[in-house]
Amino acid sequence: LRIVLEHITTKHAVEFIKQCKPNIGATITPHHLLYERNDMLSYGLKPHLYCKPILKRNSDMIALADVALSGHEKFFLGSDSAPHLVGDKQSDCGCAGVYNAHKLIEILADFFAFNNSLSKFEKFVSTNGADFYNVPYNKKKLYFEKSKISIPNFIGNSHIKIIPMMAGEFVNWTTKLVE
């Protein structure tokens, strides 16, 4: 029986999974690798970083980043992308979730490159999960090109708007699918 703790958020969870038997693994979301609770709460509330489980301490974010960047076989990507409309996020009962699918792979490539761990990138986003679930690797490959691109401030139109993770910021990669 394989058991996966989905979307772990704490240093304690990392330590727990590491000491478990090989049939127990965990997923980590990109927003928990890049943000901690002060990013959401300092200098005004940032509702587009509000998610469940909620962002934790800086020390938790660092522990998650360290294990993801290490290529440890028990940890792999759990995207948990939540494309809530702006009005639903910016309300007195805002929806939980971060929309990260728009440039997920490019954002993570930037994160791994910045931390000198590109050699572990594929393990985290692809092969660790496939190995854990004992499924074949995807035959299609992504080609990465170093190219600075802007993440839009919103996705949609005048009636439907979604704020993506890292809106208005830049990533240093573009991708295309290679058959």
N, C-alpha and C positions, 0 to 999 in steps of 0.2 A: 504494500500500500504506500503510495507516494502522498505526502502531505506538504502543502505549500501555505505558508503564512503570506497572505497577500498584502502588499503595500506596507511593509514594515517602516517604522519611523523613528526608532530609538536605538541608542547604543546597546541597551540591554537586549533588544531583539537580535541584533547582530551577534552578540556574544552567545546568546541562547542557541541560535541556528548553527553557529560554528561548532558547538559541542555536541550537537545532535547526531544521530546516525545518518548515513548517506541518503536515506529515503525522505528526509525532511529538508526543504529548501524555502526560499523566500523571494518575493519580488520587491523591487524598489521603484518608486515613481520618479520621473525626472524632476518634478518640482520639489521633492524632498531631498534631492541631491544638490539643488541650486539655491534653495531658500530655507530660511529659518523664521521663527515666529516674529522676530523684530523686523524682518523685511515686510511682513504683512501689517504690523501694528505701529511702527515708528513713523513719525511725521505724517500722521493721518492714516486712517484705515484704508487698506488696499483690498477691496472686496474680490478682485479677480485672482488673488492668492489664497482666498479662503477655501479650504478643502477639508474633507474628513477622510482619514484621520488628519487632525489639524497639524500644521507645521510645528516642529518642536524646537528645542534649544540648539544653539550653535554646535555644541559638543555632539549632539545626536546627528546633525547634518554632516559633520566631519567624519563620524564613524561610518555612516552610510556611504559617503564618498570614498573613504579609504577602502572599504570592502568591494565596492563596485569597481574601482580603479585597479584593484589587485587581480581581478579575473577569477576570484574564488568561485569554484564550480557550483556552489550551493545558492548563488545569488544571481538574479537576472532581472531584466526589464519588465516592469508592469506599467504600461503607459497610463492607464486610468484617465483618459482624456474626457473632459466634460464640457461640451460646447453649449453652455447656458447663455441665453440672450442677455444683453446688457441690463435690460429692465428687471430681469429675474435675479441678477447678481447684485445690482444696486438698488435694493429694496430693504424695507425694515425686517424682512425675513429672507435674506439672500440665500440663494442656492449654493450648496457646497460643491466645489469641483474646479479644477483648473483645465482650461483648454490648451493642450500641448501638442495635439496631433499635427497641426499645420506645418511645423518645421522640426518635429521631434528628433529625427535622426541627425539632422544638421546641428541642432542645439547640443545633442549628446556628443557628436563628433568634436565640436568646439570644446566642450567640457573635458573630454578625454585628451585632446591635443594640448590644451592649456596646462593640464596636469601631467604631461609627458607620459601618457599611458595609451597612446593610440594602438599599441600592440595588443591591448586587452579589450579594446572596444567591441570587436566582433563577438568575443566570448559573452560579454554582458548583454548585448542587444540581440544576439541570435543563437549561438551554439550552446551556451550553458542551459538555456531553457529547453532546447531540443534534446540535449543529452539527458537532462533530468527526466523529461517525459518519455524518453526513448523513442523519439520520432525522427525521421530522416531530415537532413538539412534541406532548406529551400534551394532549389537548383538555380533560381534567378539570383543575380548579384546586383548590388548597387555600386555604381562608379562615383567616387568622390573627387571633386575638383575644388582646389583652394580658390575661393572667390567670395569676396565680402558682399553680403546681401542684407537688405533691411527687412525686418519683420514688420508687417503693417500694423498701424494703430488699431485697426479693427478689420474684421472680415464680414462681408455681407453687403448691404445696401442701406438706403435711407430708412427702410422699415425693419430690417432684420440685421442686428449687429451683434457680433461676438468678439470679445477681446481675447486675443491669443496670448499665451505665455510669452514674455519678453517683448510685448508690443512696443514698437518704436525703437527697439534696440537692433543690433547687428549680429549676424553669425558669419563665420568665415568659410563656409562650405556650401556647395551646391551638389545635388545628386541627380543621377539619372539611372534608370533601370537598364541593365545589360542582360540580354537573353543568353 
